[in-house]
Amino acid sequence: MDVEGKDPLSIAMDMTNADIVTLLRLAKMREAEVAQGQAGDETYLDIFRDFSLMASDNPEMLTRRDLKLTTL
């Protein structure tokens, strides 16, 4: 939690960062599966692996453009 009492998922949602929201939700799902004694799905690992490779090989894809609207 941050000083405003927001968790990482809430912060990512407020910042409209879809990639991070997806990764955090997947991590939460994985934690629930492990807590229930389930081995989990290979899809989960594939998604994290693909995202990690993309971030490593093409870090410019993670750069978010400024969404502030300006007028001339």
LOMILUM-815240 format. One record per atom (N, C-alpha, C): residue number from 1; x, y, z; residue in one letter. Coordinates in pm, whole numbers, plus 32768, in hexadecimal, padded with zeros to 4 digits. Each point is the difference from the previous one (the first is absolute). Layout:
% LOMILUM-815240
<r marlum="NUM" east="X" north="Y" up="Z" vogu="A"/>
...
//
This chain:
% LOMILUM-815240
<r marlum="1" east="8053" north="7F8A" up="8000" vogu="M"/>
<r marlum="1" east="7FAD" north="8076" up="8000" vogu="M"/>
<r marlum="1" east="8058" north="807D" up="8000" vogu="M"/>
<r marlum="2" east="7FD1" north="8065" up="7FBA" vogu="D"/>
<r marlum="2" east="804A" north="807E" up="8002" vogu="D"/>
<r marlum="2" east="7FC8" north="805A" up="806E" vogu="D"/>
<r marlum="3" east="802F" north="807C" up="8005" vogu="V"/>
<r marlum="3" east="7FD6" north="805B" up="806A" vogu="V"/>
<r marlum="3" east="7F6B" north="8021" up="7FF8" vogu="V"/>
<r marlum="4" east="7FC4" north="7FEE" up="7F89" vogu="E"/>
<r marlum="4" east="7F71" north="801A" up="7FF0" vogu="E"/>
<r marlum="4" east="7FAC" north="7F83" up="8017" vogu="E"/>
<r marlum="5" east="8043" north="7F92" up="8023" vogu="G"/>
<r marlum="5" east="7FB8" north="7F84" up="8019" vogu="G"/>
<r marlum="5" east="7FDD" north="7FB1" up="7F84" vogu="G"/>
<r marlum="6" east="803F" north="8020" up="7F8F" vogu="K"/>
<r marlum="6" east="7FE5" north="7FBA" up="7F83" vogu="K"/>
<r marlum="6" east="8063" north="7F8E" up="7FED" vogu="K"/>
<r marlum="7" east="7FCC" north="7F90" up="7FCF" vogu="D"/>
<r marlum="7" east="8057" north="7F90" up="7FE1" vogu="D"/>
<r marlum="7" east="8034" north="800F" up="7F70" vogu="D"/>
<r marlum="8" east="8064" north="7FAF" up="7FD8" vogu="P"/>
<r marlum="8" east="8039" north="800E" up="7F7A" vogu="P"/>
<r marlum="8" east="7F9A" north="7FF4" up="7F8F" vogu="P"/>
<r marlum="9" east="7F9D" north="7FA7" up="8010" vogu="L"/>
<r marlum="9" east="7F9B" north="7FF1" up="7F98" vogu="L"/>
<r marlum="9" east="7FAE" north="807F" up="7FF1" vogu="L"/>
<r marlum="10" east="7FD7" north="803D" up="806E" vogu="S"/>
<r marlum="10" east="7FB3" north="807D" up="7FFA" vogu="S"/>
<r marlum="10" east="8051" north="806F" up="7FBF" vogu="S"/>
<r marlum="11" east="807F" north="8008" up="8021" vogu="I"/>
<r marlum="11" east="8056" north="8067" up="7FC5" vogu="I"/>
<r marlum="11" east="800B" north="7FEB" up="7F69" vogu="I"/>
<r marlum="12" east="8017" north="7F84" up="7FD5" vogu="A"/>
<r marlum="12" east="800B" north="7FE2" up="7F71" vogu="A"/>
<r marlum="12" east="7F7E" north="8020" up="7FB8" vogu="A"/>
<r marlum="13" east="7F8F" north="7FE3" up="803F" vogu="M"/>
<r marlum="13" east="7F80" north="801F" up="7FC2" vogu="M"/>
<r marlum="13" east="7FEB" north="8097" up="7FF6" vogu="M"/>
<r marlum="14" east="8024" north="8049" up="8068" vogu="D"/>
<r marlum="14" east="7FF4" north="8092" up="7FFD" vogu="D"/>
<r marlum="14" east="8056" north="803D" up="7F92" vogu="D"/>
<r marlum="15" east="8074" north="7FC1" up="7FE7" vogu="M"/>
<r marlum="15" east="805C" north="8033" up="7F9B" vogu="M"/>
<r marlum="15" east="7FE1" north="7FC8" up="7F75" vogu="M"/>
<r marlum="16" east="7F93" north="7FB3" up="7FF5" vogu="T"/>
<r marlum="16" east="7FD6" north="7FBF" up="7F84" vogu="T"/>
<r marlum="16" east="8072" north="7FB7" up="7FBC" vogu="T"/>
<r marlum="17" east="8049" north="7FB1" up="804F" vogu="N"/>
<r marlum="17" east="8070" north="7FB2" up="7FCC" vogu="N"/>
<r marlum="17" east="7FD2" north="7F6F" up="7FF1" vogu="N"/>
<r marlum="18" east="7FC7" north="7FE1" up="7F8D" vogu="A"/>
<r marlum="18" east="7FC1" north="7F7E" up="7FE8" vogu="A"/>
<r marlum="18" east="8061" north="7F8B" up="800F" vogu="A"/>
<r marlum="19" east="807D" north="8011" up="7FD4" vogu="D"/>
<r marlum="19" east="8061" north="7F93" up="800B" vogu="D"/>
<r marlum="19" east="8019" north="7FDB" up="8091" vogu="D"/>
<r marlum="20" east="8014" north="8064" up="8054" vogu="I"/>
<r marlum="20" east="801B" north="7FE5" up="808D" vogu="I"/>
<r marlum="20" east="7F84" north="7FC9" up="8045" vogu="I"/>
<r marlum="21" east="7F8A" north="8034" up="7FDF" vogu="V"/>
<r marlum="21" east="7F84" north="7FCC" up="803A" vogu="V"/>
<r marlum="21" east="7FF3" north="7F6B" up="7FE0" vogu="V"/>
<r marlum="22" east="801A" north="7FDC" up="7F83" vogu="T"/>
<r marlum="22" east="7FF7" north="7F73" up="7FD7" vogu="T"/>
<r marlum="22" east="8063" north="7FAA" up="804C" vogu="T"/>
<r marlum="23" east="807D" north="802D" up="8009" vogu="L"/>
<r marlum="23" east="8065" north="7FB2" up="8047" vogu="L"/>
<r marlum="23" east="7FDF" north="7FF1" up="8094" vogu="L"/>
<r marlum="24" east="7FCF" north="806A" up="803F" vogu="L"/>
<r marlum="24" east="7FDC" north="7FF8" up="808E" vogu="L"/>
<r marlum="24" east="7F8A" north="7FA2" up="8016" vogu="L"/>
<r marlum="25" east="7F9F" north="8004" up="7FA6" vogu="R"/>
<r marlum="25" east="7F8D" north="7FA5" up="800D" vogu="R"/>
<r marlum="25" east="802A" north="7F6F" up="7FEC" vogu="R"/>
<r marlum="26" east="805A" north="7FEA" up="7FA1" vogu="L"/>
<r marlum="26" east="8032" north="7F78" up="7FEB" vogu="L"/>
<r marlum="26" east="804C" north="7FCE" up="807B" vogu="L"/>
<r marlum="27" east="8050" north="8058" up="803B" vogu="A"/>
<r marlum="27" east="804B" north="7FDA" up="8078" vogu="A"/>
<r marlum="27" east="7FA1" north="7FDD" up="8072" vogu="A"/>
<r marlum="28" east="7F96" north="804E" up="800E" vogu="K"/>
<r marlum="28" east="7F9D" north="7FE6" up="806A" vogu="K"/>
<r marlum="28" east="7FBA" north="7F7A" up="7FE7" vogu="K"/>
<r marlum="29" east="7FE1" north="7FE5" up="7F81" vogu="M"/>
<r marlum="29" east="7FC1" north="7F81" up="7FDD" vogu="M"/>
<r marlum="29" east="805E" north="7F8C" up="8021" vogu="M"/>
<r marlum="30" east="807E" north="8011" up="7FE1" vogu="R"/>
<r marlum="30" east="8064" north="7F98" up="801A" vogu="R"/>
<r marlum="30" east="800C" north="7FE5" up="8096" vogu="R"/>
<r marlum="31" east="8001" north="806A" up="8051" vogu="E"/>
<r marlum="31" east="8007" north="7FF1" up="8091" vogu="E"/>
<r marlum="31" east="7F89" north="7FB0" up="8034" vogu="E"/>
<r marlum="32" east="7F8A" north="801B" up="7FCA" vogu="A"/>
<r marlum="32" east="7F87" north="7FB9" up="802A" vogu="A"/>
<r marlum="32" east="8009" north="7F6D" up="7FDB" vogu="A"/>
<r marlum="33" east="8035" north="7FE3" up="7F88" vogu="E"/>
<r marlum="33" east="800E" north="7F75" up="7FD6" vogu="E"/>
<r marlum="33" east="8061" north="7FB5" up="805B" vogu="E"/>
<r marlum="34" east="8070" north="803E" up="8020" vogu="V"/>
<r marlum="34" east="8064" north="7FC0" up="8056" vogu="V"/>
<r marlum="34" east="7FC5" north="7FE9" up="808B" vogu="V"/>
<r marlum="35" east="7FB5" north="8060" up="8033" vogu="A"/>
<r marlum="35" east="7FC3" north="7FF2" up="8085" vogu="A"/>
<r marlum="35" east="7F9D" north="7F8C" up="8004" vogu="A"/>
<r marlum="36" east="7FC2" north="7FE2" up="7F8E" vogu="Q"/>
<r marlum="36" east="7FA1" north="7F92" up="7FF9" vogu="Q"/>
<r marlum="36" east="8044" north="7F7C" up="7FDD" vogu="Q"/>
<r marlum="37" east="8084" north="8003" up="7FF3" vogu="G"/>
<r marlum="37" east="804A" north="7F86" up="7FE3" vogu="G"/>
<r marlum="37" east="8000" north="7FD8" up="7F6F" vogu="G"/>
<r marlum="38" east="7FD8" north="805C" up="7FA8" vogu="Q"/>
<r marlum="38" east="8000" north="7FE2" up="7F71" vogu="Q"/>
<r marlum="38" east="8088" north="8023" up="7FC5" vogu="Q"/>
<r marlum="39" east="802A" north="7FAF" up="7FA1" vogu="A"/>
<r marlum="39" east="8083" north="8015" up="7FC1" vogu="A"/>
<r marlum="39" east="8000" north="807C" up="7FA7" vogu="A"/>
<r marlum="40" east="7F8F" north="8025" up="7FCC" vogu="G"/>
<r marlum="40" east="7FF9" north="8074" up="7FA9" vogu="G"/>
<r marlum="40" east="8002" north="7FDA" up="7F6E" vogu="G"/>
<r marlum="41" east="7FFD" north="8065" up="7FAF" vogu="D"/>
<r marlum="41" east="7FF5" north="7FEF" up="7F71" vogu="D"/>
<r marlum="41" east="8080" north="8031" up="7FBD" vogu="D"/>
<r marlum="42" east="802C" north="7FBB" up="7F9A" vogu="E"/>
<r marlum="42" east="8076" north="802A" up="7FB5" vogu="E"/>
<r marlum="42" east="7FE9" north="8087" up="7FBD" vogu="E"/>
<r marlum="43" east="7F84" north="8021" up="7FE4" vogu="T"/>
<r marlum="43" east="7FE1" north="8080" up="7FBF" vogu="T"/>
<r marlum="43" east="8032" north="8073" up="8054" vogu="T"/>
<r marlum="44" east="7FEF" north="7FF6" up="8082" vogu="Y"/>
<r marlum="44" east="802F" north="8068" up="805D" vogu="Y"/>
<r marlum="44" east="8095" north="8018" up="7FEE" vogu="Y"/>
<r marlum="45" east="804D" north="7F95" up="8001" vogu="L"/>
<r marlum="45" east="8091" north="800C" up="7FF1" vogu="L"/>
<r marlum="45" east="8025" north="8034" up="7F76" vogu="L"/>
<r marlum="46" east="7FB8" north="7FD6" up="7F99" vogu="D"/>
<r marlum="46" east="801B" north="802F" up="7F78" vogu="D"/>
<r marlum="46" east="7FEA" north="8096" up="7FF4" vogu="D"/>
<r marlum="47" east="7F95" north="8032" up="803E" vogu="I"/>
<r marlum="47" east="7FE3" north="8090" up="7FFA" vogu="I"/>
<r marlum="47" east="806F" north="804F" up="8043" vogu="I"/>
<r marlum="48" east="802A" north="7FD6" up="8076" vogu="F"/>
<r marlum="48" east="806B" north="8048" up="8045" vogu="F"/>
<r marlum="48" east="8084" north="7FF7" up="7FB3" vogu="F"/>
<r marlum="49" east="801C" north="7F8D" up="7FC7" vogu="R"/>
<r marlum="49" east="807A" north="7FEF" up="7FB1" vogu="R"/>
<r marlum="49" east="7FFE" north="805C" up="7F86" vogu="R"/>
<r marlum="50" east="7F8F" north="8002" up="7FB7" vogu="D"/>
<r marlum="50" east="7FF4" north="8055" up="7F8A" vogu="D"/>
<r marlum="50" east="800F" north="8093" up="8024" vogu="D"/>
<r marlum="51" east="7FBF" north="802A" up="806C" vogu="F"/>
<r marlum="51" east="8008" north="808C" up="802A" vogu="F"/>
<r marlum="51" east="8090" north="8023" up="8027" vogu="F"/>
<r marlum="52" east="8041" north="7FA6" up="8048" vogu="S"/>
<r marlum="52" east="808B" north="801A" up="8029" vogu="S"/>
<r marlum="52" east="805C" north="800A" up="7F88" vogu="S"/>
<r marlum="53" east="7FEE" north="7FA7" up="7FA0" vogu="L"/>
<r marlum="53" east="8052" north="8006" up="7F87" vogu="L"/>
<r marlum="53" east="7FE8" north="8081" up="7FB2" vogu="L"/>
<r marlum="54" east="7F81" north="8026" up="7FF4" vogu="M"/>
<r marlum="54" east="7FDF" north="807C" up="7FBA" vogu="M"/>
<r marlum="54" east="803F" north="8077" up="8046" vogu="M"/>
<r marlum="55" east="7FF8" north="8004" up="8083" vogu="A"/>
<r marlum="55" east="8039" north="806F" up="804C" vogu="A"/>
<r marlum="55" east="8097" north="8003" up="7FF2" vogu="A"/>
<r marlum="56" east="803C" north="7F8C" up="7FF8" vogu="S"/>
<r marlum="56" east="8091" north="7FF7" up="7FF4" vogu="S"/>
<r marlum="56" east="8030" north="8022" up="7F73" vogu="S"/>
<r marlum="57" east="7FBB" north="7FCB" up="7F9B" vogu="D"/>
<r marlum="57" east="802A" north="8012" up="7F75" vogu="D"/>
<r marlum="57" east="7FD2" north="8083" up="7FC3" vogu="D"/>
<r marlum="58" east="7F8E" north="8034" up="802C" vogu="N"/>
<r marlum="58" east="7FC6" north="807A" up="7FC6" vogu="N"/>
<r marlum="58" east="7FCF" north="805D" up="806E" vogu="N"/>
<r marlum="59" east="8059" north="8035" up="8053" vogu="P"/>
<r marlum="59" east="7FD3" north="8054" up="8070" vogu="P"/>
<r marlum="59" east="7FB3" north="807C" up="7FD4" vogu="P"/>
<r marlum="60" east="8016" north="802C" up="7F84" vogu="E"/>
<r marlum="60" east="7FB7" north="8075" up="7FCF" vogu="E"/>
<r marlum="60" east="7F6B" north="7FE6" up="7FF8" vogu="E"/>
<r marlum="61" east="7FD7" north="7F82" up="7FF8" vogu="M"/>
<r marlum="61" east="7F72" north="7FE0" up="7FFC" vogu="M"/>
<r marlum="61" east="7FBC" north="801E" up="8085" vogu="M"/>
<r marlum="62" east="804E" north="8009" up="806A" vogu="L"/>
<r marlum="62" east="7FC8" north="801C" up="8084" vogu="L"/>
<r marlum="62" east="7FF5" north="8095" up="801C" vogu="L"/>
<r marlum="63" east="803A" north="8052" up="7FAA" vogu="T"/>
<r marlum="63" east="7FFB" north="8090" up="8014" vogu="T"/>
<r marlum="63" east="7F73" north="8030" up="7FE0" vogu="T"/>
<r marlum="64" east="7FC5" north="803F" up="8061" vogu="R"/>
<r marlum="64" east="7F77" north="8032" up="7FED" vogu="R"/>
<r marlum="64" east="8006" north="808F" up="7FD0" vogu="R"/>
<r marlum="65" east="7FAE" north="801E" up="7F9E" vogu="R"/>
<r marlum="65" east="7FFC" north="808A" up="7FCF" vogu="R"/>
<r marlum="65" east="7FB2" north="8055" up="8062" vogu="R"/>
<r marlum="66" east="801C" north="8080" up="7FFC" vogu="D"/>
<r marlum="66" east="7FBC" north="805E" up="8058" vogu="D"/>
<r marlum="66" east="7F71" north="8011" up="7FCF" vogu="D"/>
<r marlum="67" east="7FA0" north="7FE6" up="8056" vogu="L"/>
<r marlum="67" east="7F73" north="8006" up="7FD8" vogu="L"/>
<r marlum="67" east="7FC0" north="8087" up="801A" vogu="L"/>
<r marlum="68" east="8050" north="8062" up="8029" vogu="K"/>
<r marlum="68" east="7FC9" north="8084" up="801A" vogu="K"/>
<r marlum="68" east="7FD8" north="8042" up="7F7C" vogu="K"/>
<r marlum="69" east="7F89" north="8033" up="7FFD" vogu="L"/>
<r marlum="69" east="7FD0" north="8045" up="7F89" vogu="L"/>
<r marlum="69" east="8024" north="8093" up="8008" vogu="L"/>
<r marlum="70" east="8030" north="8034" up="7F92" vogu="T"/>
<r marlum="70" east="8022" north="808E" up="7FFB" vogu="T"/>
<r marlum="70" east="7FBC" north="803F" up="7F89" vogu="T"/>
<r marlum="71" east="7FEF" north="8080" up="8007" vogu="T"/>
<r marlum="71" east="7FC6" north="804A" up="7F90" vogu="T"/>
<r marlum="71" east="8069" north="805F" up="7FC9" vogu="T"/>
<r marlum="72" east="7FF1" north="8023" up="7F84" vogu="L"/>
<r marlum="72" east="8060" north="805C" up="7FC1" vogu="L"/>
<r marlum="72" east="7FE1" north="808E" up="801E" vogu="L"/>
//
